[in-house]
Amino acid sequence: MTYIIKKRLGFEAVIYTMKRIKKLYQHYINGCAILKITKIMI
């Protein structure tokens, strides 16, 4: 799993290559998954 976190318009957008994680995708749109993916920050 490769997670890339970029800052956009003041908030962090999470871009991941794994489409299998749809749950994280929905949370990522809301900006909640960022807290869960803080373990893998670039």
N, C-alpha and C positions, 0 to 999 in steps of 0.2 A: 504494500500500500504506500503510495507516494502522495503526500499532501503538500500543497504549495499555498502559503498564506500571503496575500498581497494586500496592502492598504489601499483602499479606494474611497474617495470622497469622505474621508474621516473614519470610515469603518473598514474592518478587515473582511476581505472576500476569500472564501476558501475554494480552491480549484483542485479537484482530485481526478485521477485518471480511472479510478475504479467506479464503474457505474452500478456495480452490484449493491453499493450502499445507498439505497434510495431513501432510507430513513434519515441518514445524515444529510442527504441532499435537501430534503424538506426543511430540516432544522437549519441548514446552512443558509437557505434563502432567508430565514427569519433572523439569522445572525446568532443563533443559539449554539450551533455546533462548534463555533469557534472556541467556546469555553471547554468543550470536550476534546478538541484537537489541539489544545495548547501544548500538549506533550510534544507534538512534532511541529515546531515553529522554525521557519527558515529566515 
